[in-house]
Amino acid sequence: MKQAIKKADVLLEALPYIKSYSGKIFVIKYGGSALIDPDIKRGVLEDIVFMSYVGIRPVLIHGGGPFINEELKKSKKKVEFKDGLRVTTKDVMQIVDKVLSQVNHSIVDHIKELGGRALSLNTVKKDVIKTRPHKEHKKLGFVGEVERIEVDIIRKAVRPRSVPVISPVGLGSEKELYNVNADDVSSEIAVQLKAAKLVLLTDVKGIMREKDNEDSLISTLSKEDVDTLIKNNVIQTGMIPKVKACTNALDGGVSKTHIIDGRIPHSLLLEIFTDKG
């Protein structure tokens, strides 16, 4: 009986959040370990299916870096990064596109296996992310920046209990394909959809004022804090583009952004539906 009462308390704690978020769009960037580890993957997708059943409209943008690296090594292609961005030749871009399409369809299939509904976007037909070459394209190759999101295509897919799953491949003005940073894509889609939240799943515990000291974890940041923390090297390396994606989303009208550790079981539900989130 005590266990049943505890479960009831958990549901009651979630109720105000469910009421507040019902019908709202949440854009979720999904990558890293959450894509690789089968138990973590299942937990993340269970959370997303749950969200869809309580009235939230999740939109999922995925990465695929570890799978791309693996496929490049199999093909004896060089895995190379400059300033955190993958150097993408034409041959590498073909592999990136193939792998991301496979990842996309795998996610969609898994959501359906869990009892949810899902729809692949931007896989066969690259019609969602219109792209221009990155300013460093001479060094980076087919790496692009978001020029425009065809938001009506996504809106049509945002239906009750259905999850659009978007591959971060961009289409250029001459129909060439580009590798686009999934954090940037997620941020821009959140702005264009007027999302209530942007959530980025990561492989780290968060931002800590003192490296490796979990007691110094920063639970809430304002936009004003970000530049200072970057200047003081508190926010550094791979966390910088994630934080900037969040501040860009806030500047564009997104109500709230979250960077959470996707390795924690059911971290999405804990962040969104509990008082500790």
N, C-alpha and C positions, 0 to 999 in steps of 0.2 A: 504493500500500500504506500509506503514512504517513497518508493521509486516512482510510482504512478503520480503521486502528488508533486514530486520534483519535476516530472515531465510536464505536468499541467502548468507549473510555475514558469517553465521555460517558454511555453506557448503564450502565456499571458504577457511575459516580458516582450515577446516579439510582436504582439498585437498592435501597439501604437505605430510601430514601424511599418507593418503590413498595411495598415489603414493609410498612413502618410504616403507610401510609395506606390500604392496600387495605381496602375495606368501610366506610371512614369517610365521613361526610357533610361536604362543604364548601359553605358558602353564599357565593355570589359576587354582589356588587352591580355591575351593568354599565351604564355610561352615558357621557355626555360624548363626546369625540372618538372613543372606541372604537365608538360607535354610528354615527357620521357617515362617517368616512373608510373607504372600502371595503376598503383593504388592512389597516388596523388591525382592522376588524371581522372580517375573515376570519382574521387571526392569533389573535385572542382566541377565536373559536369553534373554530378548530383545536385550540387548547390545551384547551378544555373537552371536545371530543370525545376527545382523547388521554387526558385524565384519566378519562373514563368507561370507556375501553377497558382501562385498567390497574387497574380495580377501585374507583376513587374514585367516590363518589355526589355529583356536583355538583347544587346547586339554584341556579337563576339568577333573580335579581330585577333587572329592568331599569328604567331611567329613560326619558326621552324629551323632556327640556326643549327642546332646539333645534328639534325637529320641531313641538312644541306652539307655540313662538314663531312659527315660520314659518306655521303654519296660522291662528293668531290674526291675524297681519298680513294674510293673504289675506282673512280674514273681517272685516277692519277693526275688530277688537277690541283693546282696550288691553292691552299687556303690562306688568304692574305687579307689583312685589315689595315686601314689607315684612318687614324683619328676615330676609331670605333666603328667605322663603316667598312663593309665588305667590298673589296676590289672585285668588280663584276665585269669580266669580259663577255663577249657575245656567247661563247660556249658555256661559260659559268651561268649566265642568265637563263639559258635553256634548262640547265639542271635545277636552278633555283625555282623556276616556274613549275617544272615537273614535280619536284618534291613538295612545294607548297600546295599544289593541287591535291596530292596524295594525303597530306596532313589534313587539309580541309575536309575531304570526303570521309576520312577516318573519324574526325570529330563529329560530323553530321551523323554518321552511322551509329556512333557510340551514344549520342544524345537520344536517338530513336530507340536504341536497345534499353535505355533507362526509362522509357515511357514518355519522352518528350517529343516535340516536333522541331525540325530544323531544316534549313534551306541553305545550300551552297550558293554563295555569290562571288563573282569575280574570278571564277576558275576557268571554265571553257571560254566564256565570253568576257573579255576584260573591259567591262563597261562602267565600273564604279569609280575608279581612281584615275583622273586625268593628270598627267605628270609632265614636268619639264626637267631637263637634265640638271643634275646637281651642279652648283657653282664650281666644284672641283672635279667635274666630269672627265677632264683630261687625265687626271690621276686615278680616278675611281672607276671609269668606264660607265656601264649601264646602271648607275645609281641615280635615282630621281628624287625630286621634291614634289610634294603635293601642289598641284596648280588649282584643281577643282574636284570636288566630290559630287558625283551625280546622285544627289541625295534622294530624289524621287524614287529611284530604283530601290534604295534601302527602305524608304518609308512604306512602299507597297509590301515589303517583306516583313515589316514590323506588325504582326498580327497577334491576337490573343493566343498565348501558350505556344508561340512559334519563335524560334531563335535563328535570326540570320547569322551565318558564319562567313566571314569575309577574309579572303586571301589578300595580303598586302603587295600585290603586283600592280604596277602602274602602266598606263598606256600613253605613249608619247604622241605628238602631233602627226608623225608619219607612221603610226601603228606599230612602232617599236616598243618592246617591253622594258620596264625598268624595275629594279629592286628598290623598294621604298621602305624606310624605317617604320616598323609597325607601331611604335609609340607615337610618331608624328601622325600617322594615318588615324589612329584611335582618337587622338586629340582633335583633329579636324572633323572627323565624323561626329564626335560628341558635340562640337560647336554647331555644326550644320543641322543636327537633329534636335538641337535645344535640349540635350539630355540633362537629367537631374544630377547624374553622377558619371564621372569617369573613374574607372578602377584599373590600375596597372598591377598585375601579378608579377612578383619578382622572385629571385632566388636568394635574397638577403633578408635579414630581420627588419631592416628599415634604416633610418638615418640616426646615427649615434653621435653625440657631441664628442665622445671619447671613443676612439677606435677599439673595438672588441669588448667594450664595457656595456653590457646590455642594460644596466641600470641608467645609462645616459641616453636611452632611446627617446627620440623626440616623437611624441604622439600626435601633435598638431603643429602646423606651420602656417604662417600668413605669407602672402606674396612678398611682403616687405622683408621677411627674414631670409628669403632665398639667396639674394645677391650677397648678403653678408656671410652666409654659411659657405657659399662657393668661394668667396674671397679668402675665407679663413681655412679653406681645404677640409671643411667638415663634410660638405657635399663634393664628391670628386668622381673622376673616371666615369664608369657606366651609369652612375646614378644621375649625373648632370642632365643628359637628354631626357630622362624620365621626369625629373622635376620640372624641366622647362616645358615638356609636353603638358604637364599639369597646370603650370602658370599660364600657358597660352590658352588652355581650355577655360580657365577662370576668366581671363581677359575677354574671351569670346562669349561669356554668358552662362557657362556651365556652373551650376550651383555649388558643387563640392567635388573634390578629387581625392582619390585615395591611392597610396602605394602600399601594398600589403605583401607579406611573405606567403607565396602560394604553396610552400612546402608544409605549412601547418594544416592539419586536417580540418576541412570545412572553414577555412579562413574567410571565405566570402560571407557565409552566413554569420559568423562571429562578428565581422566588421559591420554588417548592415543591419542585423536584427537583434543585437544585444547592446546593453548599456555600456559595455566595456569597449565596443567598437569605435 
